[in-house]
Amino acid sequence: MMKKWLKKFGAALLTVTVLVGNVNCVSAFAADSKDFRGVWISTVYSADYPSVQNNIDGQKAEFTQKLDKLKAIGVNAVVVQVRPKGDAFYESDLNPWSAVLTGVQGKDPGYDPMKFMIDETHKRGMEFHAWMNPYRITTSGTDLAALSSDNMARMHPDWIITYNGAMYYNPAKTEVKEYIRDTVGEVVKNYNVDAIHFDDYFYPTNYPLAEGQTRDGAEANARRQHVNDMVRMVSEKIKDTNPKVQFGISPLGIWKNNSSDPSGSATNGGEGYYSVYGDAKTWIEKGWIDYITPQLYWEQGNAYADYQTLVKWWSEFVKNTGVTLYIGQGIYKDVVAKEIADQLKVNEGYNVSGSIFFSARDLFDDRQGAATALKKYYSAVTPTQPTQPESPTIIEKKKAYATKAAITVNGAPAAFEVYTINDYTYFKLRDIAHSISGTAKQFDTVWNNEDASINLLTGLSYSGTTGTSALAKDTTAITSTAKLFLDGNQENVSAYTINDYTYYKLRDVAKLLDVGVTWDEKTSTIGIDTTKSYK
């Protein structure tokens, strides 16, 4: 049943408004969740983090803000890329400082970013998985002089292979295997990580074989064995150093198609076994890894790689192996982001213990409503259903008078563009969201153009922008047809559009957020108080 509430509020019936705009958002976390809810945070190209260089306070503030937003969605683990290109986000004797931090590889950032990230992650009851690319040296460029003087590739050019204009450590080299093993061991020994995580970068994709060699021939098999040797050595090193630390790998979503091997999946896509020489099946059978996260970045019904077909295949394969299965969910694709809640429901029917989402920025942007859908799914909120069909909205024009009342937020004066319509006072929600960001009642908003809805999501600091409010002038208000959702549940509240902004009553929004509001008739002051509950 739609929520209904009405209450006298001092001498005036106050209100608040929502800005219909393109702002980021997300919402609230169940700390006792048992399923794994991870997200990949990419640092290569500064894709997800950090957005600033040579700025300790800025990097710290950005990371903690991202953690808060992810936790608010329901995420309980971050998989952070701490070794993106043979360099490091941590103190290391084997790898130079990452250029992502300062713009210069090898330059000390002035603090230990990974220690800070681990501490802040654990402080919020979340897991920290240290994500490393074992072989990548550059994403483009083959000039060794461009690397820092303490880069192992520069000191050992014989360890390198080049392909498509980039450099990689040669998986066939014993010294490379030992270097990767020791790199992992250093982190496990010195840092309180919950897991070491490798992604799907092994041999460069489709790295050519010698003339006359086939994909199942001696050279190809030797390549797979070299990768297997490295995985085994890393696994042994982790368990010898700290057996509590997990080891996980996220391979390509298809091991083999059944056209290549009867035991493969009923698919017709790129095969990790052949394209990058990653034999995930062996890693599982040998028990070298604790968890596996195949990148199932396809939608349901995909002609080449149907999502449910692959979930079922991986689920059946890990059964009774002791290896935990998480699914890599590709919400960077609109078609996947749009159906993410349905994909999680598919996972429920199989031996799946959680998900890792790629990538964080798509959650922050609420791509195709994915963040909103995850918040709703994880908080197990059942949408309120009306008992009868909704009546069509009657569009009316009303006189909107510029309001003269003073506004305070937690006792401090605040600037808002305020209007009064039929004795009700209306505010822009972005002003409220901005003014109470950082408090226990903070929230963020997002406009969903597809269904013309404003999604109000609790527990998040406001991520939009707000400038100095213009001086309000008497104008015309038109009944708004935008829908309002609170953490995925539609709310029945009246609203008006004024100058392309949607305005809601403060008493309505205050009750939704459980925020205290006051009216001082003597001073004509409207107060918003996040330390109190709505009455």
N, C-alpha and C positions, 0 to 999 in steps of 0.2 A: 504494500500500500504506500502511495506517495506520502512523504512526511509533510505534516501540516503544523504550523505553529504561528501564534500571533500573540503579541504581548505589548502592553503600554510601556512606553519608555520615556519617563520624565515628561517634560512639556513638549518634546518633539519625538517623532518616530524616526530614528536614525537609519541610515543606510550606507552601503559601501559598493564600489564598482569594480568591474573587471575590465582590464584592457584587452581588447581582442587584437592580438598581435602574434608575431612569430617568436615566442620565447621558449627556452628550454625548461624541462622539468622532470620530476620523478617523485617517489614517496615511501612509506614506513615498514620496518623490518622486524621479523619475528626471531628473536635472538636464540630461541631454543629449537630452531629448525634443524632437522636431521639430514635432509638432502643437501647435496652440494650445489651451491649456486654461485658459480664463478664468472669472472669476466676477464678477458685479455686486455691489458693496458699496454699498448704499443708505444715504444719510445723511438724506434727507428723513424727517421724523418720528423720526429716530435709529433707523430700522428695523433696520439692521445695525450701525451705528456712528455716533457714540460713545454709550455708555450713561451717561456722566457729563459734567457741564458744569463749567466753571471749575476744571478739574483737569488741569494739564499732564501731570504724571507719570502720572495715571490714564489719560488718553487715549493717551499714548505706549505704556504697558504693554499696554493693551487692543489697540491696533493691531498691535503686534509679535506678541502672542500669537495673534491671528487669522491673521496672515501665516504663522506657524509651522504652525498647524493646516491651513491651505489647502495649503501646500507639502507637508505630510505626506500629504495626500490624493493629490497629483499635480498640483495646480493650478500653472501657471507664469506666470499673468498676473492682475492685479487691475484691474478697471474701477471706479474709485472716483468716486462722485458728489461733485464738488468745487464745483459751482455748482448747488445744488438748487432755489433759488427766487430767481434774480436776485441772489444773494449768494455769498460766496466763502470757501473754505477756504485762501486764499492771499493774499499781499500784492497789493493791486490799487488802481489809481487810478480804476477804472471801476465796481467793484462793492463793496458794503459787506461787512464781515466777517459770516459766517453766524451767525444766531441759534442754530443747532444747537450751536455750540461753547460759547456762554456763556449762552444764554437771552435775550440782547438783541442784536438786529441792529445791526451797526456797532461793537460792542464788541470791542476788540483782545483776542485770547485770550492774549497774552503770549508767543507763539511762532509760527512759520510751520508750520502743520500739514501742508500739502502738501509742503513741502521735506522735512520729517521722513519723511513717508510714502514719498516717492520714494526717498530715501536708503536706508531700511530695505528697501524692495521690491527695489531693485537689489542691495543687499548679499546678498540671498538668491538672486540669479540669476533674478529674475522681472521681467516687464514691468509698467510702470505706465501705464495709459490714463486720461486725465483726462476724466471723464464730465460733460457739461454739458447742462442743459435750456435751450435757447436762448430760449424765449419765456415760460416760466412765471414769474410774479411772486409769486403766492400760491396755495396749495391751497384756501384758503377765506378769505373776507373781502375787502371792497372799500374799506376805510378807509385812505386814503393816509397819514393821520397815524400809523398803526400802523407804518409803514415808517421806517427810519432816515433822518435828514436828508440823508445823502449817497447815498441810493438814487436811481438814474436815473429810476425811475418817479415818485417824488415830485417830482423836479426838472422832469420833463417829462410832466405828466399827459395831454398830447395824444398821447403815444405809446401809450396804454393802450386795450385793449378789455376789457369785462367779460362774463362768461358763467357762468351757474349759480353765482353768488355768489363768483366768483374773478376775479382780474386776470391779464391776459396782455399782453405786448408785441404791438403790432399788426404782423403780418408785412408789411403793405402799405406801411408807412412806410419811406422811404429812410433816415431817421435810425436806425431800428431795425436795418435790415440792416447799416449801417455800425458801429453799436454792438456788435452780435454779432460782426461781423468783427474789430473792434478788441479785443474781449474775448478772443477766441481768440488773436489775434496777441500780446497781452500775455503770455499764458501760455507760448506757444511760444518767445517771446524770452527770458523770464526763468527758465524751469524746464526741467529735463532730463526731460521727459515722452517716452514712447515713441509716444503717439498722443493725438489728440483724438477723443472719442467722443460722438455725439448719440444719444439714444434716439428713441422714436416720438411724442414730443410736439411737434406742429407747430401747426396751427390747433386750437383746442379741438374735441374730438370732436363731430361733427355740428353744428358752428356753423352756424346757419341762414343760408340765402341770402335775398336780397331776394325779395319776392313776384313770382312769374312766372318766376324764374330756375330753371334745371334743373342737375342735377349735372354735365352735360357742356356747360353753356352758358358765356356770356362771363364771368360773374362767377366761376364755379367754376374756369374755366381761368386766370383772372387770379390767383386765390389760389394755384394750383399754381405759376404762374410766379414769384410773389413768394417762395415757399419755395425754388424752384429758384435764384433770384437769390442768396438768402442762402447756399445750399450752395455755389454757384460762387465767391462772394466769399470765403467761409471757406477753401475749397480753395486758391484762388490765394494768399491771405494766408499759409497754412501753408507752401506750397512756396516762396514768396518769402522767408520768414523762416528756415525750416530744413527743407529738402527731405527730411531723414531722418525727420522726424516724420510718422507716418501719420494719415490721417483716415478714421474709420469711422462708419457709421450703422447703427442697429438699428431697422428699420422694423417695422410690423405684418407678421405672417407671410404675409398674402395681399395681393398687389399689386392684382389684379382676379380675380374669378371668370370662368371661361370663358363664363358666361351673359351677362356684361357686355362681354366682349372675347374673341374666339376665341383670342387669344394668352395669355389668362389661365390660371390653374390650374383643374383639375377639382375645384373646391371650391364650397362654398356658405356662406361665412362673411363676416365684416366685412372690407371692402376699404379698405386704407390710402389708395388713390388718391382715394376719395370721402369717407371719414369724417374724415380729418385733412388731406387735400389734399397727401399725400406721394407724389410720383411717383418711387419708387425705381428704376424702369426707366430713366428719363432720367438719373439720377445715375450709373448704371452705364454706360450707353451713351456718356455724355459724358466718362467717365473722371475725374469730380470726386472720387471717393472711392477709397481704397486697399482697403478691405474693407467687406463688408456682412454684417450678422448678423440675418437675419429671425427674428422671434420665433415660432418654430414650437412653441407651447406646447400642442400637442395630442398625444393618444396614437395609437398605430397602430390603424387601423380606425375612427377617429372618423367618424361619418356626415357631418359637415359639412366637416371639414378633416382628412383622413387624413395622418398624419405623413409616411409615405414618399412619398405623392403630391407633397407640397410640397417635400421634400428633392430629389426628382427635378426638379421644375419649376425651382427656383432653381439647381440644379447645371447644368442645360442652358442656362439663361439667361446665367450668368456665364462660360460656356465661351468661351475665346479673347478675353475682354474685358480681361484683365489685372487684374481686380478679384477679390480673394480672398474666398472664401465660408466664413464660420463660421456655425454654427447656434446660435440662442438656444434653450436647453433649459429648459422650465418645470417644474423640480423642486419648485416650491411646490405643485404639484398632486400628490396622492397617486398618481393613476393614471399620471402620467408618471414620478414618482420611482421607482415600483415597477419600471418597465420601462426605466430609463435605460441600462443596459448593452446591452440589445437595440437601443435607438435608436442608440447609438454604433456598433453593428455594421452597422446600416442605412447610416449615414453612410459607412462604409468602402467601400461599393459605388458611391459617387458622388464628384463633384468637390468634396469638403468638406475643408477644411484644419484644422478644429478646432471647438471649441464654447465658448460662454459660458453659464454656469449662473445662473439666477435662482431663489433668491438665496442669498447667503452664509449666512444664518441657517438655511436648510434643510439646508445641508451640515453646519453645526455641530450641528444637531439630528439628523442622520442620518435625515432623513425617509424612511420606508419603506425604510430600508437603502441610500439613494442614495450616501452617502459611502463606505460599506463597498464597495458595488458599483463605484464609480469607482476607489477605491484598488486593488481587485483587477484591474479592467480595465486601468488604466494601468501597473501593475507587471507585467502579463502573467503572473500566477501561475496555473498550472494546478492546480486542486484535487486533492489526493491522493484516489485512489479505492480503496476497500477491495477486496480480491481475492475476498471472499465477503460475503454479507449480514451485517449487524451482528446480533449476538445481542441478544435483549431484555435490558434492564437488570434485574437481580435487585434488588429493593428490600429492604434490610436495615436494621435499627435497631442502632446501636452506642453504646456508652458513650463520651461525649466528656469527657475530664478537663481541667480548667483547668490550663494549662501554667505552670510557675513559672520557666522559663528567661528570662534577660535577652535583650533584642534590641538590636542596634546596626545603624545604616545608615551606611555609610562612616565607621565609627568612633564615631559619635555615638549616644547612647541614644535609643531610639524606643519609643513606647507602642503596643502592639498587643493586641487581644483574641485570645488564642491557645489552641488546644485540641490535645490529643493523642488520637488514635484508633488503636488497634492499633500503638502505638509510633511512629506518624507524627505530625508536628507540622503543624498547619493554621493559616493566617492569612487575614484578609480582604484581598482584592486591592486594595480601595480604600485601605487603609492603606499597602500597598506602593507603589501608584501615586502616592499623595500624597507619600510620603516620598522617592521618587526623581525626582519631577517637576523638570525643569530640568537633569537629567543626560543623558548620551549614551544612556542606556538607558531613558529615560522612555517611558511609554505611556498610552493612555486606554482606556476601556471603554464599551461600550454594551450594554444589554439589548434584545434583539429579541423582543417578546412574541409575534409571529406564529408563530415556530418555536421558541420557548422556548430561545433561544441567547444566550450571552454572547460578544460580539465584542471581542477584545483587539487593539488597533491600535497599532503601534509608531511612534515618532518624534514623538508628540504629548505636550504637557504635560497632566497630569490636569485635567479640567474639572469633575469632580464635587465634592461636599462631603465633608468628613470631620470628625467631632467627636471629643471625647475618648473613647477607647474605654472601655466599661463594664468593671467588674471581672468577669473571667470566672468562672463557677461551673460545677461539674460538671453536665452535662446529657445529652440524648440527641441523637445525630446520625442522619439518615436519608439513605440513598443518593440522590444528586441525579440527576435525569434531564435536566438542562440540558446542551445541547451547548456546546462551547467552540471558537471559531474564532480563529485567529491570522492577521491580514491576509487574511481570506477563506478560509483553509484550515482544515478541521476537524481537530482534534487529539484523539487517543484518550487521555484522561486520566481518572482516577477522581476523584470529588468527593463531598462530603457537604453536606447542608443542615442548618444549625444556626441556630435562631431566625430563619428566613427568609433567611439569607445562605448563599451557596454557597462552599465552601472547597476549595482545591486544594493539592496538595503543593508546597512551596517548590522542591524539586529539579526538579519538572516545569516549573513556570513559569520558574525560573531558567535551565533549559536552553533553553526557548523564547526567552527574552529574551537569552540569553548573559550572565547576571549571575553574578558570583562569590558563593559562599556558604561560610561557615566554621562550624565547631563547636568551641568551646573547652570541653573537658570539665572542666578545672580550675575554671573560673568559671561553668560551665553557661550559656554565652552563644552565641546564634545570631547570626552576622554576615551582613549583606548588603552587598556591595561592588561598586558599579557601575563601578569603575575596573579591574576584573578580569573575565576570562572564566570561564564555567562549566567546572568540571573534575569 
